Amino acid sequence: MLSRWRLRPQCFLIAGTHIRRQIAEKLRLGQAIAPESFDSVSIFFSDIVSFTELSSKCSPMQVVDFLNEFYTVFDSKIEERDVYKVETIGDAYLCVSGLPHRNGTDHIKEICSMSVTILKDLRNFRIMHMPTERVMIRIGVHTGPCVAGVVGLAMPKYCLFGDTVNTASRMESNGKGEPTRVECTIASTYTSEIGGISGGCAFDEDDGNGSSDKAGKVHMSEQAAVLLADKYPEFRTEPRGEVIIKGKGVMSTFWLVIDDESDSQMSQYI
């Protein structure tokens, strides 16, 4: 048993270095890990738009090099935040705030702040062997309860379970990717009274030159916007309107404004 663990040191890390030491020790001893329930976390999903088409222009080695360089941007920002990297699968990236260490409602601030800094760094990102290609990315975030636990012993993985995870994935797939920008869809189960927020259906218009008046903004649900405004008024939002989300119906959504004025207000968080 011990030799097997020495041969697979990545199992101790379980897609990151922030896993609790006692969990790693139980895994080393081959013991089962009881799943843990968390009342409120924010889950972050992202993927690269048209990744299959993009990777078809690369050799397998170039794809690996590109993803390593690309996700180094994400990893460096996670290290600065109270965010836990769960895993990467191909071009998909999954992380969460609010577990394994609970942080009250700070998770929404941590994820929003991280998204902003990632967006800023990706503006200057270029694929080394294809410098003229611009990388497009979608990000989806959802806030709510979930269960986390380790699955498997031979190759254990720290996994997240629950509708919050599924909704975060839906948020990502309903996001829009444009060059040099990240659009983040965030939904929340925060139950505070919602008031003074309204808006009808809205659709983004692209000017045909790869730009949009929604560039540089993070996409949020109505509940998340209220939670963010309640706890962190330094962040500014504006209504996008109602968006139809498959399996969820109509959701009112908002943009987290990212501009020079907002940068100065959010400077304590980013």
C-alpha positions, -999 to 999 in steps of 0.1 A, spaced: 0 0 0 27 25 10 48 17 -21 18 24 -43 14 59 -27 50 66 -32 47 58 -68 17 81 -72 25 112 -52 -1 132 -72 -28 113 -53 -18 132 -22 -23 165 -39 -57 156 -55 -56 184 -81 -41 209 -57 -20 215 -26 -48 230 -4 -64 197 6 -66 192 43 -36 173 57 -59 149 77 -76 139 44 -43 132 27 -32 111 57 -64 90 57 -58 84 20 -23 74 26 -36 48 51 -62 36 26 -91 48 47 -124 60 33 -132 97 35 -167 108 46 -182 134 22 -188 168 36 -217 192 30 -212 229 24 -241 254 27 -227 280 3 -198 280 -21 -191 296 -55 -180 272 -83 -161 284 -113 -161 267 -147 -143 278 -178 -134 264 -212 -117 277 -244 -141 285 -272 -135 264 -303 -107 245 -286 -111 214 -309 -106 236 -340 -77 254 -323 -60 222 -313 -64 207 -347 -38 233 -359 -13 221 -333 7 190 -327 -2 171 -295 30 185 -279 21 220 -288 -14 215 -273 2 205 -240 26 234 -240 -2 258 -248 -25 246 -220 4 246 -196 11 283 -204 -26 292 -205 -35 277 -171 -4 290 -155 -23 323 -156 -52 308 -137 -30 289 -112 -11 321 -103 -43 340 -96 -57 311 -75 -26 313 -53 -35 349 -45 -71 341 -35 -91 319 -11 -99 296 -41 -93 259 -44 -84 243 -77 -105 211 -82 -92 199 -116 -86 205 -152 -99 183 -180 -85 192 -213 -94 228 -218 -119 229 -190 -109 244 -157 -128 239 -124 -122 257 -91 -143 267 -61 -142 291 -31 -159 284 2 -144 249 6 -126 230 19 -123 260 42 -156 278 48 -154 316 44 -189 329 50 -200 349 19 -165 358 9 -165 332 -18 -184 354 -42 -159 382 -37 -130 358 -41 -144 343 -74 -153 377 -88 -119 392 -79 -101 362 -94 -121 365 -126 -112 401 -130 -75 395 -126 -76 365 -149 -93 387 -175 -67 414 -172 -38 389 -176 -54 371 -206 -56 404 -226 -19 400 -234 -18 362 -237 -6 348 -270 -1 312 -281 37 309 -285 36 289 -318 5 308 -331 10 344 -320 -17 357 -344 -44 335 -328 -66 351 -301 -78 328 -274 -115 331 -265 -128 318 -232 -161 313 -215 -165 313 -177 -195 302 -156 -199 305 -119 -228 295 -97 -232 299 -59 -251 275 -37 -248 244 -15 -227 214 -26 -212 182 -13 -175 175 -16 -157 142 -11 -129 119 -23 -139 92 -48 -116 62 -54 -86 48 -36 -62 37 -63 -65 71 -80 -85 93 -56 -101 125 -68 -116 153 -47 -150 158 -64 -179 182 -60 -215 170 -62 -249 187 -64 -271 209 -86 -248 239 -79 -221 221 -99 -245 214 -128 -258 249 -128 -223 263 -129 -216 242 -159 -248 255 -176 -237 290 -168 -204 284 -186 -220 269 -217 -244 299 -219 -216 324 -216 -201 341 -246 -165 341 -256 -148 370 -273 -111 377 -279 -94 394 -250 -123 391 -226 -138 368 -201 -175 367 -196 -185 351 -163 -220 339 -156 -227 337 -118 -258 325 -101 -265 325 -64 -288 309 -39 -285 339 -16 -319 345 -1 -317 382 7 -346 404 -3 -342 416 -39 -353 451 -46 -347 479 -70 -334 456 -98 -353 453 -130 -347 447 -167 -361 429 -198 -345 405 -222 -312 416 -236 -290 403 -264 -254 413 -270 -244 428 -304 -210 423 -319 -197 450 -342 -182 424 -365 -146 433 -356 -143 409 -326 -153 435 -301 -185 442 -281 -198 468 -258 -200 440 -232 -162 434 -234 -145 432 -201 -175 424 -179 -185 395 -157 -220 380 -161 -239 375 -129 -274 364 -118 -298 387 -100 -292 369 -67 -254 371 -70 -256 408 -79 -276 415 -48 -252 395 -26 -222 412 -41 -238 447 -37 -248 439 -2 -214 426 10 -190 444 -14 -206 476 -27 -172 486 -42 -181 463 -71 -205 479 -97 -231 460 -117 -255 468 -145 -285 448 -157 -282 426 -188 -318 414 -186 -334 380 -187 -316 350 -202 -331 316 -210 -309 289 -194 -315 253 -205 -330 233 -176 -333 264 -154 -358 286 -173 -355 324 -173 -328 340 -151 -323 377 -147 -286 385 -151 -262 414 -146 -228 425 -157 -200 432 -132 -186 464 -146 -149 463 -152 -134 497 -163 -110 523 -150 -134 537 -125 -144 502 -112 -107 493 -110 -100 520 -85 -130 511 -64 -121 474 -64 -84 479 -59 -85 465 -24 -98 432 -37 -78 427 -69 
